[in-house]
Amino acid sequence: MSADRIDRTDPEAAIAEAAKAYSNWGRWGEDDVLGTLNFLDEAKRREGAALIRDGVSFSLSQAFDMDGPQKGWRRRTNPVHTMLATGTDAALGGQGFPHGFGGADDVIAMPLQCSTQWDGLGHIFDHGTAWNGRPAEKVVTSEGDLVTGIEHMAPHVAGRGVLLDVGLVIGQDGELPDGFAITEEHLTATAASHRVTVGRGDLVLVRTGRLARARHEGWGDYAGGPAPGLSFSTAGWLHRSEIAGIATDTWGFEVRPNEFDHAFQPLHQVAIPHIGLLIGEMWDLDALAAHSAADGRYEFWLTAAPLPITGSVGSPVNPIAVK
């Protein structure tokens, strides 16, 4: 489906058509818990590791603090960091340790998807069905994701990373406007401009410039509001390219407002439960993008393991790109 063929009035039919056309159910067996991460194999990791030349590294994570973008929608708040023991406690002798020993400890309370993160395979359902055709109620319960918890992905998310700076190539001053739907044509044109290929097993990073704009304008509606993002019409490309995962610098990965009337995140509804795609959001790609524009290299080693939180449907992550 191309973007100009989207019927805004009928999201149900479009989602059903794409789900049927791009399903990976059963592709890796009925017990699969990795989805498209199956494309990221040992050879792809060797290929990614061979891209390290200078040893320069970039953290692609936003900060995890109270100054983040969250406003409480769907109970998502910014992280709350609390000290359990401090230097003051130690200096005043309140810690009870001998021979002057002292220390500090802390705790953080936060939704797992409040800042830079991966969506797990149990995060989104389609009409009560989870990844690989499983009943959602049998997968995720009050005990967590009993089948596809993100802990299964923890050893696997490392390989060849590719940056597609669509904001630079297609946008103005490095940014795309809110509501801009990134199509397959935009992605392939950006890859061609960067002289880079995208294919099986790659971890693709799509920069829109939305986070950069939030940095100089304020958070505003960054969390859940209008934003550039992938068009629903890219579902075919996401399936056909056989990428292992994809992440953006936006809150919600796909374009907002969505391309249908009365719809909410329809591309998620196809990509996660049907394609089995690993999706990342709120990644900070600006420093990497600036370096790539300077040296002309848009591929690199990327390691971005989720925390192995048993039964989680998402995880914070500090992705590291090494060039």
C-alpha positions in Angstrom: 0.0 0.0 0.0 1.3 3.5 -0.9 0.6 6.5 1.2 -1.7 8.0 -1.4 -3.9 4.9 -1.4 -4.7 5.1 2.3 -8.4 5.4 2.9 -8.7 7.6 6.0 -12.2 6.4 6.8 -11.5 2.7 7.1 -8.6 1.8 9.4 -10.1 -1.6 10.3 -9.8 -2.8 6.7 -6.4 -1.3 6.1 -5.0 -2.9 9.3 -6.6 -6.3 8.5 -5.2 -6.2 4.9 -1.7 -5.3 6.1 -1.8 -7.9 8.9 -2.6 -10.6 6.5 -0.1 -9.5 3.8 2.9 -9.0 6.2 2.4 -11.6 8.9 5.4 -13.5 10.1 3.4 -15.9 12.3 4.9 -19.3 12.3 8.0 -18.2 10.4 10.3 -19.2 13.2 8.1 -21.8 14.8 5.1 -21.7 17.1 7.3 -21.2 20.2 9.2 -18.1 18.9 9.8 -15.3 21.3 12.2 -13.1 19.3 10.3 -12.0 16.2 12.5 -10.1 13.7 15.5 -10.4 16.0 15.8 -13.8 14.4 17.2 -12.0 11.4 20.2 -10.7 13.5 22.6 -13.7 13.4 26.3 -14.2 14.1 27.3 -13.2 10.6 25.5 -9.9 10.9 27.2 -9.2 14.3 30.6 -9.8 12.7 29.6 -7.4 10.0 28.7 -4.8 12.5 31.8 -5.3 14.6 34.0 -4.8 11.6 32.6 -1.3 11.2 34.5 -0.1 14.3 37.4 2.0 13.0 38.0 5.0 15.2 36.5 3.7 18.5 34.4 6.8 18.9 31.2 6.0 20.8 27.8 7.7 21.2 25.1 7.2 23.8 21.7 7.3 22.0 19.7 7.7 25.2 17.8 10.6 26.6 18.3 11.3 30.3 16.2 9.4 32.9 15.1 12.2 35.2 12.2 14.4 36.4 12.8 16.8 33.5 11.6 14.3 30.9 8.6 14.7 28.5 6.0 12.6 30.2 2.8 14.2 31.5 1.0 11.3 33.1 -1.0 10.0 30.2 -1.6 6.2 30.5 0.1 6.5 33.9 3.4 7.3 32.3 5.4 9.7 34.5 9.0 10.8 34.4 11.5 8.9 36.6 11.5 9.6 40.3 15.0 9.3 41.7 15.3 9.0 45.5 18.5 8.6 47.7 18.4 5.8 50.2 21.7 6.7 51.8 23.8 9.8 51.3 27.1 11.5 52.2 25.3 13.5 54.8 24.3 10.3 56.5 27.9 9.1 56.5 29.4 12.4 57.7 27.0 12.5 60.6 27.8 8.9 61.6 24.3 7.7 61.0 25.1 4.7 58.9 26.5 2.5 61.7 29.6 1.2 59.9 33.0 0.8 61.6 36.3 2.5 60.8 34.8 5.4 58.9 33.2 3.4 56.2 30.3 5.1 54.5 28.4 5.0 51.2 25.4 6.1 49.2 22.6 4.1 47.7 19.6 5.2 45.6 16.4 3.9 44.0 14.5 4.9 40.9 10.7 4.5 40.2 9.5 4.9 36.7 7.4 3.4 33.9 9.6 1.2 31.8 8.7 3.2 28.6 9.0 6.7 29.9 12.3 7.5 28.1 14.5 5.8 25.6 13.2 2.3 25.3 12.3 -0.8 23.3 8.7 -2.0 22.8 8.6 -5.7 23.6 6.5 -8.2 21.6 3.9 -8.3 24.4 3.3 -4.5 24.2 0.6 -4.4 21.5 -2.3 -6.7 20.5 -4.5 -6.9 17.5 -8.1 -7.7 18.4 -7.0 -9.6 21.4 -4.2 -11.5 19.6 -0.5 -11.2 20.5 2.7 -12.0 18.5 2.6 -15.3 16.6 -1.1 -15.6 16.9 -1.3 -16.2 20.6 -4.3 -15.2 22.7 -3.4 -12.0 24.5 -4.9 -13.1 27.7 -2.7 -16.2 27.7 0.4 -14.1 27.1 0.3 -11.0 29.3 -1.4 -11.2 32.7 -1.1 -9.4 36.0 2.0 -11.5 36.4 3.6 -10.0 33.3 4.4 -11.3 29.9 4.5 -15.0 30.5 5.6 -15.9 27.0 7.5 -13.1 25.2 8.9 -11.1 28.1 11.6 -8.8 27.0 14.2 -10.7 29.0 14.4 -13.2 26.0 15.8 -10.4 23.8 18.6 -9.3 26.2 21.4 -11.3 24.6 20.5 -10.5 21.0 20.3 -6.8 20.3 23.8 -6.0 19.0 24.9 -5.8 15.4 25.0 -3.5 12.4 23.3 -0.2 13.0 22.2 2.1 10.2 21.2 5.7 10.6 18.7 7.2 8.2 18.6 10.9 8.9 15.4 11.7 7.1 15.3 15.1 8.8 18.5 16.1 7.2 17.8 14.7 3.7 14.1 15.4 3.3 13.4 18.1 6.0 14.4 21.7 6.4 17.3 22.7 8.8 17.5 19.0 9.8 13.9 18.7 10.9 10.6 17.3 9.6 7.3 19.1 10.6 4.7 17.5 12.8 2.3 15.3 10.9 4.9 14.5 8.2 4.4 10.9 7.1 7.7 9.2 6.2 7.2 6.8 3.3 9.2 4.0 1.8 10.3 6.4 -0.9 11.7 8.8 1.8 13.5 6.0 3.5 15.1 4.7 0.3 16.0 8.2 -0.9 17.7 8.9 2.5 19.6 5.6 2.3 20.8 6.5 -1.2 21.8 10.0 -0.1 23.9 8.4 2.7 25.3 5.8 0.4 24.2 3.1 2.7 22.2 -0.1 2.3 19.5 -1.4 4.6 18.6 -5.1 4.8 18.3 -8.3 6.6 19.3 -8.2 10.3 20.0 -4.5 10.4 19.1 -2.2 13.3 17.7 0.9 11.7 17.6 4.3 13.3 15.3 7.0 11.8 16.0 10.6 12.8 13.2 13.0 12.2 14.6 16.0 14.2 11.6 16.0 16.5 13.7 15.6 19.7 16.1 18.4 18.5 13.1 20.6 18.2 11.9 19.7 21.7 15.3 20.6 23.0 15.1 24.2 21.8 11.4 24.8 22.0 10.5 22.8 25.2 8.8 19.4 25.6 5.3 20.7 24.8 3.4 17.8 23.4 6.4 15.7 22.5 4.9 12.8 24.5 1.8 11.8 22.5 1.2 14.9 20.5 1.7 15.7 16.8 5.0 14.5 15.3 6.6 13.3 12.2 7.0 9.5 11.9 6.7 6.5 9.7 3.6 6.2 7.4 1.3 3.3 7.8 2.2 2.5 4.2 5.8 1.5 5.3 4.4 -1.8 6.8 5.4 -3.6 3.6 8.9 -2.2 3.6 9.3 -3.1 7.3 8.4 -6.7 6.4 10.1 -7.0 3.1 13.5 -5.5 4.2 13.8 -8.1 7.0 15.4 -5.6 9.4 15.8 -6.8 13.0 14.6 -3.6 14.7 13.9 0.1 14.1 14.0 3.1 16.4 13.1 6.8 16.1 13.7 10.0 18.0 10.0 10.5 18.5 7.6 9.4 21.2 5.5 7.1 19.1 7.5 5.9 16.0 4.7 6.4 13.5 3.3 9.7 12.3 1.0 11.6 14.5 -1.8 12.5 13.9 -2.2 9.1 12.5 -3.2 8.8 8.8 -6.7 7.5 9.6 -9.7 9.1 11.2 -10.5 7.7 14.6 -7.4 5.6 14.9 -4.6 5.1 17.4 -1.1 3.9 16.4 -2.3 1.6 13.5 1.2 0.8 12.3 2.1 -0.6 15.8 -1.0 -2.8 15.5 0.6 -4.5 12.4 4.3 -4.2 13.2 4.4 -5.7 16.6 1.8 -8.5 16.8 2.0 -9.5 13.1 5.5 -8.7 11.8 7.1 -9.3 15.2 9.1 -6.1 14.8 11.3 -4.7 17.6 10.5 -1.0 17.9 12.4 1.7 19.8 11.2 5.2 20.7 12.6 8.4 22.1 16.2 7.7 21.1 18.6 10.6 21.0 20.2 10.5 17.5 21.5 14.0 17.2 25.2 13.6 18.2 25.5 10.5 16.1 23.8 12.3 13.2 26.2 15.3 13.4 29.2 13.0 13.4 27.8 10.9 10.5 27.2 14.1 8.4 30.8 15.1 9.1 32.5 11.8 8.2 30.0 10.5 5.7 29.6 7.1 7.4 26.0 6.1 8.4 26.7 2.5 9.5 28.3 1.4 12.8 28.3 -1.1 15.5 25.3 -0.8 17.7 24.6 -2.5 21.0 21.2 -1.9 22.6 20.3 -4.7 25.0 17.1 -4.2 27.0 17.2 -4.8 30.7 16.3 -8.5 31.3 13.3 -7.6 33.4 11.3 -10.8 33.7 7.9 -10.6 32.1 8.3 -7.0 30.9 6.6 -5.7 27.8 9.1 -2.9 27.4 12.5 -1.8 28.7 14.6 1.3 29.1 17.9 1.1 27.1 21.1 3.0 26.8 22.0 2.2 23.2 25.7 2.7 22.3 26.8 3.3 18.7 30.5 2.8 18.0 32.2 4.0 14.8 
